[in-house]
């Protein structure tokens, strides 16, 4: 494969970036884990215990009562991040594996940064991913293999310092 540049929406997009988008979409459709308590679910759902689900549903209901009222804007933001911290510790870190190895169609990448950027954007854009790729995510291909393997790493995001 060689690098080819394509003009789309007045931006130049590298073929490796587009390959990353394809791989990210493949992961989303086939192997991306999500939690049964998430608002959107992938095809691979990990069940959260009844106790944790009930607690999360209580917290969500509490948040929704004030979330869209202008007079409670600061309070609802604070409550959102308090609940997010609880969800990270008691659900995401408890149920989702730190890393997941995924099998993809064989790829030969010439620009790893653009490829990585494409995967990350696809995973982020699907609104149901708790994962991203980090350096060293692509395992070396075996010459006779028809598949490649990559590792996605759990990404819980961050909570603004003022709400910690």
C-alpha positions as CSV (number, residue, x, y, z in Angstrom):
1,X,0.0,0.0,0.0
2,X,1.2,3.5,-0.7
3,X,0.2,6.9,0.7
4,X,-2.5,8.6,-1.3
5,X,-4.0,11.9,-0.4
6,X,-7.7,12.6,-1.1
7,X,-9.5,15.9,-1.0
8,X,-12.7,15.8,1.0
9,X,-14.6,18.8,2.4
10,X,-11.6,21.0,1.6
11,X,-9.4,19.0,4.0
12,X,-6.6,16.7,2.9
13,X,-7.2,13.3,4.5
14,X,-4.5,10.7,4.5
15,X,-5.3,7.1,3.4
16,X,-3.9,5.8,6.7
17,X,-6.5,8.0,8.6
18,X,-9.3,6.6,6.4
19,X,-8.0,3.1,7.1
20,X,-8.1,3.9,10.9
21,X,-11.7,5.1,10.5
22,X,-12.5,1.8,8.8
23,X,-10.8,-0.2,11.5
24,X,-12.5,1.8,14.3
25,X,-15.9,1.2,12.7
26,X,-15.1,-2.5,12.4
27,X,-14.2,-2.7,16.1
28,X,-17.4,-0.8,17.0
29,X,-19.6,-3.2,15.0
30,X,-17.9,-6.5,16.1
31,X,-15.9,-6.3,19.3
32,X,-16.3,-3.1,21.3
33,X,-17.5,-3.8,24.8
34,X,-20.1,-1.7,26.5
35,X,-21.9,-1.9,29.8
36,X,-25.5,-2.8,30.4
37,X,-25.9,0.5,32.3
38,X,-24.7,2.6,29.3
39,X,-27.2,4.7,27.4
40,X,-26.0,3.2,24.1
41,X,-25.0,-0.4,23.7
42,X,-22.6,-2.2,21.4
43,X,-23.0,-5.8,20.2
44,X,-20.8,-7.0,23.1
45,X,-22.7,-6.0,26.3
46,X,-21.1,-6.7,29.7
47,X,-23.8,-7.1,32.4
48,X,-23.6,-4.9,35.5
49,X,-24.9,-6.4,38.7
50,X,-28.4,-5.6,39.8
51,X,-27.2,-3.7,42.9
52,X,-24.9,-1.5,40.8
53,X,-27.5,-1.0,38.2
54,X,-30.1,0.0,40.8
55,X,-27.7,2.5,42.4
56,X,-26.8,4.0,39.0
57,X,-30.5,4.4,38.1
58,X,-31.2,6.2,41.4
59,X,-28.3,8.6,40.7
60,X,-29.5,9.2,37.2
61,X,-33.0,10.0,38.4
62,X,-31.7,12.4,41.0
63,X,-29.6,14.2,38.3
64,X,-32.4,14.4,35.8
65,X,-34.7,16.1,38.3
66,X,-32.4,19.2,38.2
67,X,-30.3,18.8,35.0
68,X,-32.2,21.1,32.7
69,X,-33.3,23.8,35.1
70,X,-31.4,27.0,34.6
71,X,-31.6,27.9,38.3
72,X,-29.7,24.7,39.1
73,X,-27.0,24.9,36.4
74,X,-24.0,24.9,38.8
75,X,-25.6,22.3,41.1
76,X,-26.4,20.0,38.3
77,X,-22.9,20.2,36.9
78,X,-21.4,19.4,40.3
79,X,-23.8,16.5,40.7
80,X,-23.0,15.2,37.2
81,X,-19.3,15.0,38.0
82,X,-20.0,13.4,41.4
83,X,-22.0,10.7,39.7
84,X,-19.4,10.4,37.0
85,X,-16.7,9.7,39.6
86,X,-18.9,7.0,41.2
87,X,-19.6,5.5,37.8
88,X,-16.0,5.3,36.9
89,X,-14.9,3.7,40.2
90,X,-17.9,1.4,40.8
91,X,-18.9,0.4,37.3
92,X,-16.3,1.2,34.5
93,X,-13.2,0.1,36.5
94,X,-15.0,-2.8,38.0
95,X,-16.6,-4.4,34.9
96,X,-14.6,-3.3,31.8
97,X,-11.2,-4.9,31.2
98,X,-8.2,-2.5,31.1
99,X,-7.3,-3.7,27.6
100,X,-9.0,-5.7,24.9
101,X,-7.3,-7.4,22.0
102,X,-9.3,-7.2,18.8
103,X,-8.9,-9.0,15.5
104,X,-9.2,-6.9,12.4
105,X,-8.7,-7.5,8.7
106,X,-5.0,-7.4,7.9
107,X,-3.6,-3.9,7.5
108,X,-0.3,-2.5,6.4
109,X,0.1,1.0,7.8
110,X,2.6,3.6,6.5
111,X,1.7,6.4,8.9
112,X,1.0,5.1,12.3
113,X,-0.1,8.5,13.8
114,X,-2.7,9.1,11.1
115,X,-3.9,5.5,11.5
116,X,-4.2,5.9,15.3
117,X,-6.0,9.2,14.9
118,X,-8.6,7.6,12.6
119,X,-9.3,4.7,15.0
120,X,-9.5,7.1,18.0
121,X,-11.9,9.4,16.2
122,X,-14.2,6.5,15.1
123,X,-14.2,5.1,18.7
124,X,-14.9,8.6,20.2
125,X,-17.5,9.5,17.6
126,X,-19.7,6.4,18.2
127,X,-20.7,7.7,21.7
128,X,-20.5,4.3,23.3
129,X,-16.8,3.7,23.7
130,X,-14.8,3.6,26.8
131,X,-11.6,2.8,24.8
132,X,-8.9,4.4,22.7
133,X,-5.6,3.2,21.2
134,X,-2.3,4.0,22.8
135,X,1.3,3.7,21.4
136,X,2.2,0.2,20.6
137,X,-1.4,-0.8,20.0
138,X,-0.8,-2.7,16.7
139,X,0.8,-6.1,17.1
140,X,3.3,-7.1,14.4
141,X,1.6,-9.0,11.5
142,X,2.6,-12.6,10.8
143,X,3.6,-12.8,7.1
144,X,1.1,-15.6,6.4
145,X,-1.8,-14.2,8.4
146,X,-4.9,-12.7,6.9
147,X,-5.7,-10.8,10.0
148,X,-4.1,-8.1,12.2
149,X,-4.5,-7.7,15.9
150,X,-4.6,-4.5,17.9
151,X,-5.1,-3.6,21.5
152,X,-7.6,-1.0,22.7
153,X,-7.1,0.5,26.1
154,X,-9.8,1.7,28.6
155,X,-10.1,5.5,28.6
156,X,-12.2,6.9,31.4
157,X,-11.6,10.5,30.5
158,X,-11.0,13.1,33.2
159,X,-13.0,15.1,35.6
160,X,-12.3,18.9,35.8
161,X,-10.2,19.7,38.8
162,X,-12.8,22.0,40.4
163,X,-15.2,19.0,40.7
164,X,-12.8,16.5,42.1
